[in-house]
Amino acid sequence: MARNGLDRIALILVIVGAVVWLSVGLFQFDFVAALFGGATSTISRIIYSVVGIAGIYSISLLFRNTEAIRE
């Protein structure tokens, strides 16, 4: 399936979010909070929001036509 640039960015952000949640689950360490001054800082909240929006956008990838067009 051909992916456009927005699809790729969304998937990368979802993967990054998954790695952050994995570190929280296994090690109780939040990379975003550690890098940007805590979970409640404005920049951290923006990053969390962008990753969440990417996750919601990625739901659309489940419902797209997956048949390849052959020439």
PDB file of N, CA, C and O in Angstrom:
ATOM      1  N   MET A   1       0.861  -1.169   0.000  1.00  0.00           N
ATOM      2  CA  MET A   1       0.000   0.000   0.000  1.00  0.00           C
ATOM      3  C   MET A   1       0.904   1.228   0.000  1.00  0.00           C
ATOM      4  O   MET A   1       1.838   1.332   0.796  1.00  0.00           O
ATOM      5  N   ALA A   2       0.617   2.126  -0.881  1.00  0.00           N
ATOM      6  CA  ALA A   2       1.375   3.364  -0.959  1.00  0.00           C
ATOM      7  C   ALA A   2       0.964   4.284   0.181  1.00  0.00           C
ATOM      8  O   ALA A   2      -0.225   4.460   0.449  1.00  0.00           O
ATOM      9  N   ARG A   3       1.931   4.858   0.836  1.00  0.00           N
ATOM     10  CA  ARG A   3       1.660   5.774   1.936  1.00  0.00           C
ATOM     11  C   ARG A   3       2.125   7.165   1.544  1.00  0.00           C
ATOM     12  O   ARG A   3       3.173   7.336   0.921  1.00  0.00           O
ATOM     13  N   ASN A   4       1.325   8.159   1.920  1.00  0.00           N
ATOM     14  CA  ASN A   4       1.748   9.526   1.650  1.00  0.00           C
ATOM     15  C   ASN A   4       2.594  10.024   2.824  1.00  0.00           C
ATOM     16  O   ASN A   4       2.779   9.309   3.809  1.00  0.00           O
ATOM     17  N   GLY A   5       3.097  11.230   2.716  1.00  0.00           N
ATOM     18  CA  GLY A   5       3.978  11.771   3.752  1.00  0.00           C
ATOM     19  C   GLY A   5       3.319  11.881   5.114  1.00  0.00           C
ATOM     20  O   GLY A   5       3.948  11.614   6.138  1.00  0.00           O
ATOM     21  N   LEU A   6       2.042  12.277   5.129  1.00  0.00           N
ATOM     22  CA  LEU A   6       1.326  12.409   6.402  1.00  0.00           C
ATOM     23  C   LEU A   6       1.161  11.050   7.080  1.00  0.00           C
ATOM     24  O   LEU A   6       1.255  10.955   8.304  1.00  0.00           O
ATOM     25  N   ASP A   7       0.915   9.999   6.297  1.00  0.00           N
ATOM     26  CA  ASP A   7       0.805   8.647   6.856  1.00  0.00           C
ATOM     27  C   ASP A   7       2.111   8.236   7.527  1.00  0.00           C
ATOM     28  O   ASP A   7       2.109   7.684   8.627  1.00  0.00           O
ATOM     29  N   ARG A   8       3.210   8.508   6.862  1.00  0.00           N
ATOM     30  CA  ARG A   8       4.523   8.127   7.414  1.00  0.00           C
ATOM     31  C   ARG A   8       4.839   8.899   8.696  1.00  0.00           C
ATOM     32  O   ARG A   8       5.333   8.319   9.663  1.00  0.00           O
ATOM     33  N   ILE A   9       4.560  10.180   8.707  1.00  0.00           N
ATOM     34  CA  ILE A   9       4.806  10.989   9.906  1.00  0.00           C
ATOM     35  C   ILE A   9       3.946  10.497  11.064  1.00  0.00           C
ATOM     36  O   ILE A   9       4.423  10.375  12.192  1.00  0.00           O
ATOM     37  N   ALA A  10       2.680  10.217  10.780  1.00  0.00           N
ATOM     38  CA  ALA A  10       1.776   9.724  11.822  1.00  0.00           C
ATOM     39  C   ALA A  10       2.269   8.399  12.382  1.00  0.00           C
ATOM     40  O   ALA A  10       2.260   8.198  13.597  1.00  0.00           O
ATOM     41  N   LEU A  11       2.698   7.495  11.513  1.00  0.00           N
ATOM     42  CA  LEU A  11       3.183   6.207  11.989  1.00  0.00           C
ATOM     43  C   LEU A  11       4.464   6.350  12.809  1.00  0.00           C
ATOM     44  O   LEU A  11       4.638   5.654  13.809  1.00  0.00           O
ATOM     45  N   ILE A  12       5.346   7.232  12.402  1.00  0.00           N
ATOM     46  CA  ILE A  12       6.567   7.468  13.179  1.00  0.00           C
ATOM     47  C   ILE A  12       6.216   8.002  14.564  1.00  0.00           C
ATOM     48  O   ILE A  12       6.787   7.559  15.560  1.00  0.00           O
ATOM     49  N   LEU A  13       5.283   8.950  14.633  1.00  0.00           N
ATOM     50  CA  LEU A  13       4.879   9.501  15.919  1.00  0.00           C
ATOM     51  C   LEU A  13       4.203   8.454  16.802  1.00  0.00           C
ATOM     52  O   LEU A  13       4.391   8.452  18.019  1.00  0.00           O
ATOM     53  N   VAL A  14       3.422   7.568  16.195  1.00  0.00           N
ATOM     54  CA  VAL A  14       2.782   6.499  16.961  1.00  0.00           C
ATOM     55  C   VAL A  14       3.841   5.546  17.511  1.00  0.00           C
ATOM     56  O   VAL A  14       3.734   5.098  18.653  1.00  0.00           O
ATOM     57  N   ILE A  15       4.853   5.233  16.718  1.00  0.00           N
ATOM     58  CA  ILE A  15       5.933   4.366  17.187  1.00  0.00           C
ATOM     59  C   ILE A  15       6.703   5.027  18.323  1.00  0.00           C
ATOM     60  O   ILE A  15       7.029   4.373  19.313  1.00  0.00           O
ATOM     61  N   VAL A  16       6.996   6.317  18.188  1.00  0.00           N
ATOM     62  CA  VAL A  16       7.673   7.049  19.261  1.00  0.00           C
ATOM     63  C   VAL A  16       6.825   7.020  20.531  1.00  0.00           C
ATOM     64  O   VAL A  16       7.348   6.795  21.623  1.00  0.00           O
ATOM     65  N   GLY A  17       5.524   7.246  20.391  1.00  0.00           N
ATOM     66  CA  GLY A  17       4.630   7.192  21.542  1.00  0.00           C
ATOM     67  C   GLY A  17       4.609   5.821  22.189  1.00  0.00           C
ATOM     68  O   GLY A  17       4.552   5.706  23.413  1.00  0.00           O
ATOM     69  N   ALA A  18       4.655   4.780  21.366  1.00  0.00           N
ATOM     70  CA  ALA A  18       4.676   3.425  21.906  1.00  0.00           C
ATOM     71  C   ALA A  18       5.962   3.167  22.700  1.00  0.00           C
ATOM     72  O   ALA A  18       5.927   2.517  23.745  1.00  0.00           O
ATOM     73  N   VAL A  19       7.083   3.671  22.211  1.00  0.00           N
ATOM     74  CA  VAL A  19       8.351   3.498  22.925  1.00  0.00           C
ATOM     75  C   VAL A  19       8.319   4.253  24.257  1.00  0.00           C
ATOM     76  O   VAL A  19       8.807   3.753  25.271  1.00  0.00           O
ATOM     77  N   VAL A  20       7.746   5.452  24.248  1.00  0.00           N
ATOM     78  CA  VAL A  20       7.632   6.225  25.494  1.00  0.00           C
ATOM     79  C   VAL A  20       6.773   5.468  26.501  1.00  0.00           C
ATOM     80  O   VAL A  20       7.137   5.365  27.673  1.00  0.00           O
ATOM     81  N   TRP A  21       5.626   4.932  26.050  1.00  0.00           N
ATOM     82  CA  TRP A  21       4.758   4.182  26.963  1.00  0.00           C
ATOM     83  C   TRP A  21       5.423   2.898  27.436  1.00  0.00           C
ATOM     84  O   TRP A  21       5.210   2.478  28.573  1.00  0.00           O
ATOM     85  N   LEU A  22       6.217   2.272  26.589  1.00  0.00           N
ATOM     86  CA  LEU A  22       6.959   1.085  27.004  1.00  0.00           C
ATOM     87  C   LEU A  22       7.935   1.423  28.119  1.00  0.00           C
ATOM     88  O   LEU A  22       8.059   0.672  29.086  1.00  0.00           O
ATOM     89  N   SER A  23       8.627   2.546  27.990  1.00  0.00           N
ATOM     90  CA  SER A  23       9.572   2.949  29.038  1.00  0.00           C
ATOM     91  C   SER A  23       8.845   3.303  30.336  1.00  0.00           C
ATOM     92  O   SER A  23       9.359   3.058  31.427  1.00  0.00           O
ATOM     93  N   VAL A  24       7.650   3.877  30.213  1.00  0.00           N
ATOM     94  CA  VAL A  24       6.862   4.170  31.416  1.00  0.00           C
ATOM     95  C   VAL A  24       6.417   2.869  32.071  1.00  0.00           C
ATOM     96  O   VAL A  24       6.495   2.725  33.291  1.00  0.00           O
ATOM     97  N   GLY A  25       5.952   1.926  31.265  1.00  0.00           N
ATOM     98  CA  GLY A  25       5.454   0.670  31.800  1.00  0.00           C
ATOM     99  C   GLY A  25       6.535  -0.196  32.411  1.00  0.00           C
ATOM    100  O   GLY A  25       6.322  -0.797  33.464  1.00  0.00           O
ATOM    101  N   LEU A  26       7.683  -0.270  31.775  1.00  0.00           N
ATOM    102  CA  LEU A  26       8.740  -1.157  32.262  1.00  0.00           C
ATOM    103  C   LEU A  26       9.645  -0.511  33.303  1.00  0.00           C
ATOM    104  O   LEU A  26      10.060  -1.161  34.263  1.00  0.00           O
ATOM    105  N   PHE A  27       9.945   0.757  33.112  1.00  0.00           N
ATOM    106  CA  PHE A  27      10.949   1.411  33.944  1.00  0.00           C
ATOM    107  C   PHE A  27      10.424   2.585  34.748  1.00  0.00           C
ATOM    108  O   PHE A  27      11.182   3.199  35.499  1.00  0.00           O
ATOM    109  N   GLN A  28       9.158   2.911  34.612  1.00  0.00           N
ATOM    110  CA  GLN A  28       8.556   4.078  35.262  1.00  0.00           C
ATOM    111  C   GLN A  28       9.350   5.342  34.962  1.00  0.00           C
ATOM    112  O   GLN A  28       9.586   6.172  35.840  1.00  0.00           O
ATOM    113  N   PHE A  29       9.759   5.471  33.696  1.00  0.00           N
ATOM    114  CA  PHE A  29      10.530   6.625  33.253  1.00  0.00           C
ATOM    115  C   PHE A  29       9.878   7.212  32.014  1.00  0.00           C
ATOM    116  O   PHE A  29       9.683   6.512  31.021  1.00  0.00           O
ATOM    117  N   ASP A  30       9.542   8.489  32.066  1.00  0.00           N
ATOM    118  CA  ASP A  30       8.901   9.185  30.943  1.00  0.00           C
ATOM    119  C   ASP A  30       9.939  10.078  30.266  1.00  0.00           C
ATOM    120  O   ASP A  30      10.353  11.098  30.816  1.00  0.00           O
ATOM    121  N   PHE A  31      10.354   9.673  29.056  1.00  0.00           N
ATOM    122  CA  PHE A  31      11.372  10.428  28.323  1.00  0.00           C
ATOM    123  C   PHE A  31      10.927  11.858  28.045  1.00  0.00           C
ATOM    124  O   PHE A  31      11.707  12.795  28.216  1.00  0.00           O
ATOM    125  N   VAL A  32       9.701  12.029  27.624  1.00  0.00           N
ATOM    126  CA  VAL A  32       9.207  13.364  27.273  1.00  0.00           C
ATOM    127  C   VAL A  32       9.245  14.276  28.498  1.00  0.00           C
ATOM    128  O   VAL A  32       9.721  15.408  28.420  1.00  0.00           O
ATOM    129  N   ALA A  33       8.747  13.782  29.617  1.00  0.00           N
ATOM    130  CA  ALA A  33       8.752  14.587  30.838  1.00  0.00           C
ATOM    131  C   ALA A  33      10.181  14.897  31.280  1.00  0.00           C
ATOM    132  O   ALA A  33      10.467  16.005  31.733  1.00  0.00           O
ATOM    133  N   ALA A  34      11.071  13.922  31.150  1.00  0.00           N
ATOM    134  CA  ALA A  34      12.458  14.135  31.552  1.00  0.00           C
ATOM    135  C   ALA A  34      13.156  15.165  30.665  1.00  0.00           C
ATOM    136  O   ALA A  34      13.956  15.966  31.148  1.00  0.00           O
ATOM    137  N   LEU A  35      12.853  15.140  29.378  1.00  0.00           N
ATOM    138  CA  LEU A  35      13.524  16.057  28.452  1.00  0.00           C
ATOM    139  C   LEU A  35      12.982  17.479  28.489  1.00  0.00           C
ATOM    140  O   LEU A  35      13.717  18.438  28.252  1.00  0.00           O
ATOM    141  N   PHE A  36      11.680  17.611  28.789  1.00  0.00           N
ATOM    142  CA  PHE A  36      11.054  18.918  28.638  1.00  0.00           C
ATOM    143  C   PHE A  36      10.486  19.486  29.925  1.00  0.00           C
ATOM    144  O   PHE A  36       9.584  20.323  29.876  1.00  0.00           O
ATOM    145  N   GLY A  37      10.986  19.059  31.069  1.00  0.00           N
ATOM    146  CA  GLY A  37      10.652  19.716  32.322  1.00  0.00           C
ATOM    147  C   GLY A  37       9.384  19.250  33.006  1.00  0.00           C
ATOM    148  O   GLY A  37       8.713  20.047  33.661  1.00  0.00           O
ATOM    149  N   GLY A  38       9.046  18.007  32.875  1.00  0.00           N
ATOM    150  CA  GLY A  38       7.886  17.479  33.581  1.00  0.00           C
ATOM    151  C   GLY A  38       6.696  17.266  32.670  1.00  0.00           C
ATOM    152  O   GLY A  38       6.596  17.861  31.596  1.00  0.00           O
ATOM    153  N   ALA A  39       5.796  16.407  33.118  1.00  0.00           N
ATOM    154  CA  ALA A  39       4.641  16.035  32.304  1.00  0.00           C
ATOM    155  C   ALA A  39       3.645  17.171  32.150  1.00  0.00           C
ATOM    156  O   ALA A  39       2.833  17.147  31.225  1.00  0.00           O
ATOM    157  N   THR A  40       3.684  18.156  33.020  1.00  0.00           N
ATOM    158  CA  THR A  40       2.708  19.242  32.950  1.00  0.00           C
ATOM    159  C   THR A  40       3.246  20.493  32.254  1.00  0.00           C
ATOM    160  O   THR A  40       2.529  21.487  32.137  1.00  0.00           O
ATOM    161  N   SER A  41       4.498  20.458  31.789  1.00  0.00           N
ATOM    162  CA  SER A  41       5.024  21.629  31.086  1.00  0.00           C
ATOM    163  C   SER A  41       4.304  21.777  29.745  1.00  0.00           C
ATOM    164  O   SER A  41       3.791  20.805  29.192  1.00  0.00           O
ATOM    165  N   THR A  42       4.277  22.976  29.247  1.00  0.00           N
ATOM    166  CA  THR A  42       3.553  23.267  28.016  1.00  0.00           C
ATOM    167  C   THR A  42       4.098  22.463  26.844  1.00  0.00           C
ATOM    168  O   THR A  42       3.318  21.905  26.073  1.00  0.00           O
ATOM    169  N   ILE A  43       5.409  22.391  26.692  1.00  0.00           N
ATOM    170  CA  ILE A  43       5.987  21.666  25.557  1.00  0.00           C
ATOM    171  C   ILE A  43       5.686  20.175  25.658  1.00  0.00           C
ATOM    172  O   ILE A  43       5.426  19.535  24.639  1.00  0.00           O
ATOM    173  N   SER A  44       5.715  19.612  26.850  1.00  0.00           N
ATOM    174  CA  SER A  44       5.377  18.198  27.022  1.00  0.00           C
ATOM    175  C   SER A  44       3.929  17.937  26.643  1.00  0.00           C
ATOM    176  O   SER A  44       3.625  16.946  25.979  1.00  0.00           O
ATOM    177  N   ARG A  45       3.041  18.820  27.064  1.00  0.00           N
ATOM    178  CA  ARG A  45       1.628  18.647  26.730  1.00  0.00           C
ATOM    179  C   ARG A  45       1.391  18.761  25.233  1.00  0.00           C
ATOM    180  O   ARG A  45       0.536  18.065  24.685  1.00  0.00           O
ATOM    181  N   ILE A  46       2.143  19.635  24.564  1.00  0.00           N
ATOM    182  CA  ILE A  46       2.032  19.750  23.107  1.00  0.00           C
ATOM    183  C   ILE A  46       2.494  18.455  22.442  1.00  0.00           C
ATOM    184  O   ILE A  46       1.834  17.955  21.531  1.00  0.00           O
ATOM    185  N   ILE A  47       3.624  17.912  22.893  1.00  0.00           N
ATOM    186  CA  ILE A  47       4.138  16.664  22.326  1.00  0.00           C
ATOM    187  C   ILE A  47       3.154  15.528  22.551  1.00  0.00           C
ATOM    188  O   ILE A  47       2.872  14.765  21.627  1.00  0.00           O
ATOM    189  N   TYR A  48       2.627  15.402  23.767  1.00  0.00           N
ATOM    190  CA  TYR A  48       1.629  14.365  24.051  1.00  0.00           C
ATOM    191  C   TYR A  48       0.409  14.525  23.136  1.00  0.00           C
ATOM    192  O   TYR A  48      -0.132  13.537  22.641  1.00  0.00           O
ATOM    193  N   SER A  49      -0.014  15.757  22.919  1.00  0.00           N
ATOM    194  CA  SER A  49      -1.185  16.009  22.076  1.00  0.00           C
ATOM    195  C   SER A  49      -0.921  15.649  20.620  1.00  0.00           C
ATOM    196  O   SER A  49      -1.771  15.038  19.972  1.00  0.00           O
ATOM    197  N   VAL A  50       0.243  16.017  20.099  1.00  0.00           N
ATOM    198  CA  VAL A  50       0.584  15.713  18.708  1.00  0.00           C
ATOM    199  C   VAL A  50       0.661  14.201  18.500  1.00  0.00           C
ATOM    200  O   VAL A  50       0.171  13.690  17.494  1.00  0.00           O
ATOM    201  N   VAL A  51       1.270  13.487  19.439  1.00  0.00           N
ATOM    202  CA  VAL A  51       1.347  12.027  19.338  1.00  0.00           C
ATOM    203  C   VAL A  51      -0.052  11.413  19.422  1.00  0.00           C
ATOM    204  O   VAL A  51      -0.344  10.456  18.705  1.00  0.00           O
ATOM    205  N   GLY A  52      -0.908  11.941  20.275  1.00  0.00           N
ATOM    206  CA  GLY A  52      -2.281  11.452  20.376  1.00  0.00           C
ATOM    207  C   GLY A  52      -3.072  11.689  19.105  1.00  0.00           C
ATOM    208  O   GLY A  52      -3.825  10.816  18.672  1.00  0.00           O
ATOM    209  N   ILE A  53      -2.913  12.853  18.504  1.00  0.00           N
ATOM    210  CA  ILE A  53      -3.586  13.151  17.237  1.00  0.00           C
ATOM    211  C   ILE A  53      -3.084  12.205  16.142  1.00  0.00           C
ATOM    212  O   ILE A  53      -3.866  11.738  15.313  1.00  0.00           O
ATOM    213  N   ALA A  54      -1.780  11.927  16.144  1.00  0.00           N
ATOM    214  CA  ALA A  54      -1.228  10.986  15.166  1.00  0.00           C
ATOM    215  C   ALA A  54      -1.828   9.595  15.355  1.00  0.00           C
ATOM    216  O   ALA A  54      -2.092   8.892  14.379  1.00  0.00           O
ATOM    217  N   GLY A  55      -2.041   9.203  16.600  1.00  0.00           N
ATOM    218  CA  GLY A  55      -2.656   7.912  16.871  1.00  0.00           C
ATOM    219  C   GLY A  55      -4.082   7.847  16.355  1.00  0.00           C
ATOM    220  O   GLY A  55      -4.494   6.846  15.768  1.00  0.00           O
ATOM    221  N   ILE A  56      -4.827   8.909  16.573  1.00  0.00           N
ATOM    222  CA  ILE A  56      -6.209   8.949  16.084  1.00  0.00           C
ATOM    223  C   ILE A  56      -6.224   8.945  14.553  1.00  0.00           C
ATOM    224  O   ILE A  56      -7.048   8.260  13.948  1.00  0.00           O
ATOM    225  N   TYR A  57      -5.333   9.695  13.929  1.00  0.00           N
ATOM    226  CA  TYR A  57      -5.234   9.703  12.469  1.00  0.00           C
ATOM    227  C   TYR A  57      -4.888   8.311  11.945  1.00  0.00           C
ATOM    228  O   TYR A  57      -5.398   7.897  10.904  1.00  0.00           O
ATOM    229  N   SER A  58      -4.031   7.593  12.656  1.00  0.00           N
ATOM    230  CA  SER A  58      -3.589   6.275  12.210  1.00  0.00           C
ATOM    231  C   SER A  58      -4.714   5.250  12.198  1.00  0.00           C
ATOM    232  O   SER A  58      -4.596   4.216  11.540  1.00  0.00           O
ATOM    233  N   ILE A  59      -5.789   5.514  12.905  1.00  0.00           N
ATOM    234  CA  ILE A  59      -6.946   4.618  12.849  1.00  0.00           C
ATOM    235  C   ILE A  59      -7.450   4.520  11.410  1.00  0.00           C
ATOM    236  O   ILE A  59      -7.918   3.464  10.985  1.00  0.00           O
ATOM    237  N   SER A  60      -7.353   5.619  10.661  1.00  0.00           N
ATOM    238  CA  SER A  60      -7.829   5.605   9.272  1.00  0.00           C
ATOM    239  C   SER A  60      -7.042   4.624   8.411  1.00  0.00           C
ATOM    240  O   SER A  60      -7.556   4.154   7.396  1.00  0.00           O
ATOM    241  N   LEU A  61      -5.815   4.306   8.788  1.00  0.00           N
ATOM    242  CA  LEU A  61      -5.012   3.364   8.019  1.00  0.00           C
ATOM    243  C   LEU A  61      -5.611   1.960   8.056  1.00  0.00           C
ATOM    244  O   LEU A  61      -5.388   1.170   7.139  1.00  0.00           O
ATOM    245  N   LEU A  62      -6.362   1.647   9.094  1.00  0.00           N
ATOM    246  CA  LEU A  62      -6.994   0.336   9.216  1.00  0.00           C
ATOM    247  C   LEU A  62      -8.088   0.128   8.178  1.00  0.00           C
ATOM    248  O   LEU A  62      -8.363  -1.007   7.788  1.00  0.00           O
ATOM    249  N   PHE A  63      -8.706   1.196   7.733  1.00  0.00           N
ATOM    250  CA  PHE A  63      -9.878   1.095   6.885  1.00  0.00           C
ATOM    251  C   PHE A  63      -9.616   1.461   5.433  1.00  0.00           C
ATOM    252  O   PHE A  63     -10.559   1.584   4.651  1.00  0.00           O
ATOM    253  N   ARG A  64      -8.384   1.633   5.066  1.00  0.00           N
ATOM    254  CA  ARG A  64      -8.057   1.979   3.688  1.00  0.00           C
ATOM    255  C   ARG A  64      -7.987   0.723   2.832  1.00  0.00           C
ATOM    256  O   ARG A  64      -7.726  -0.374   3.325  1.00  0.00           O
ATOM    257  N   ASN A  65      -8.225   0.908   1.552  1.00  0.00           N
ATOM    258  CA  ASN A  65      -8.133  -0.189   0.602  1.00  0.00           C
ATOM    259  C   ASN A  65      -6.680  -0.641   0.507  1.00  0.00           C
ATOM    260  O   ASN A  65      -5.802   0.172   0.216  1.00  0.00           O
ATOM    261  N   THR A  66      -6.414  -1.913   0.744  1.00  0.00           N
ATOM    262  CA  THR A  66      -5.039  -2.397   0.781  1.00  0.00           C
ATOM    263  C   THR A  66      -4.619  -3.105  -0.507  1.00  0.00           C
ATOM    264  O   THR A  66      -3.495  -3.599  -0.599  1.00  0.00           O
ATOM    265  N   GLU A  67      -5.495  -3.158  -1.486  1.00  0.00           N
ATOM    266  CA  GLU A  67      -5.147  -3.824  -2.738  1.00  0.00           C
ATOM    267  C   GLU A  67      -4.159  -2.969  -3.516  1.00  0.00           C
ATOM    268  O   GLU A  67      -4.351  -1.765  -3.687  1.00  0.00           O
ATOM    269  N   ALA A  68      -3.111  -3.609  -3.978  1.00  0.00           N
ATOM    270  CA  ALA A  68      -2.092  -2.906  -4.768  1.00  0.00           C
ATOM    271  C   ALA A  68      -2.591  -2.766  -6.209  1.00  0.00           C
ATOM    272  O   ALA A  68      -3.215  -3.676  -6.755  1.00  0.00           O
ATOM    273  N   ILE A  69      -2.313  -1.646  -6.793  1.00  0.00           N
ATOM    274  CA  ILE A  69      -2.676  -1.401  -8.183  1.00  0.00           C
ATOM    275  C   ILE A  69      -1.517  -1.863  -9.046  1.00  0.00           C
ATOM    276  O   ILE A  69      -0.398  -1.368  -8.913  1.00  0.00           O
ATOM    277  N   ARG A  70      -1.787  -2.808  -9.927  1.00  0.00           N
ATOM    278  CA  ARG A  70      -0.730  -3.334 -10.799  1.00  0.00           C
ATOM    279  C   ARG A  70      -0.868  -2.711 -12.179  1.00  0.00           C
ATOM    280  O   ARG A  70      -1.966  -2.575 -12.718  1.00  0.00           O
ATOM    281  N   GLU A  71       0.264  -2.343 -12.724  1.00  0.00           N
ATOM    282  CA  GLU A  71       0.262  -1.717 -14.051  1.00  0.00           C
ATOM    283  C   GLU A  71       0.666  -2.696 -15.109  1.00  0.00           C
ATOM    284  O   GLU A  71       0.721  -2.344 -16.287  1.00  0.00           O
TER     285      GLU A  71
END
